[in-house]
Amino acid sequence: MGAEKEGQWDHSVADAYSRLECLIQQPTTEADLFSRLIRVYLEEEEVRIRQKLKRKSSQRISRVMHERVGEFLSGQLSELSFQVIDGILFMKKEDQLVGALKCIPDLGSYNTPSWNATLARFAKQYQKRFKLAPEKLLFVVCSLAKSLDAAHAKALTGIDVWCGAALTTPAYRDALQTYISKCVEVMDALPQPVQQVYFLSADAHPNALACQLLRGEKASLPDRWLRPSVSDLIQLLQTKL
C-alpha cells in the first residue's frame, strides 16, 4: 500500500470508528453489544488490509467476538467469570458452570426450517468435546439476514409473503416476531429452547454495517431488536446467580 493510499485508508478507518460512536443515539443494552460486534469486524478488516490478506479470518472473528461478548457480559454480571475456549464462551460462578454461550453472527445458508438441526449439531459437538449438558448451552444469533423462509413462515403461522426477506420489512414486524417465537418453541434440539436461544437483529448484520462505515456510506443501527434478546439473557443469568 503506497503512502498516499495508506493515509487515505487510515482516514477511512478513523472516520469509521468515529461514525460508529455516533450511531448509538440511545444506548440500550442491545445497541451496546451490537456496536461492539461491528467493531470486531472493523478491526478484522484493518488486519486484513495491513497483512494483505485476501479475506477476513472467520476463526479470528469468532475468537474476538466471544471475547468481546464476555467483556460485555462481565460489565452486566460482575459475579460471573468468563473464558473463551475453541469458539465458545464459558460462564462460571465460583468455579461452578452457569452456562456456555455460542455467538452466531448469522445463520448463513441455514434457513429457518433447519435451525433446529443446526443447533442440534452444536449441542452434540460441545457435549462430546466438553461434556457439556445441552441445558447449559445458550445461543445468541446476531442477524437473521438471508435465513428466513417464506414457506416455513406460512406453515407455522399462516403468514403469507412472497419471500423470506419481506418478513424483515416494517409491515411485518409483529408477524416476524410471532414467527421467530414459533420457530423456537418447536425446537427439540435443546431442552428449554425459549430460555436458550436469543436474537439481536432481523436484517442488519455487523459485518455489513462495518463495511458501510469504512466506505463512508450511510449506516444506522437497527431501530428494533428481536425477542428474546440479550436483555432477557442477562435477566436469566441474574436469576441463576
Salt bridges, closest charged atoms under 4 A:
GLU6 OE2 - ARG50 NH1 3.82
ASP10 OD1 - ARG50 NH2 2.39
GLU21 OE2 - ARG39 NH2 2.90
ASP32 OD1 - ARG36 NE 2.90
GLU43 OE1 - ARG68 NH2 2.83
GLU44 OE1 - ARG60 NE 2.74
GLU45 OE2 - ARG48 NH2 2.76
GLU45 OE1 - LYS56 NZ 3.26
GLU67 OE2 - ARG63 NH1 3.25
GLU71 OE1 - ARG68 NE 3.94
GLU79 OE1 - LYS93 NZ 3.45
ASP86 OD2 - ARG129 NH2 2.52
ASP106 OD2 - HIS205 NE2 2.62
ASP160 OD2 - LYS154 NZ 3.62
GLU217 OE2 - ARG215 NE 2.77
ASP223 OD2 - ARG173 NH2 2.73
ASP232 OD2 - ARG227 NH2 2.84
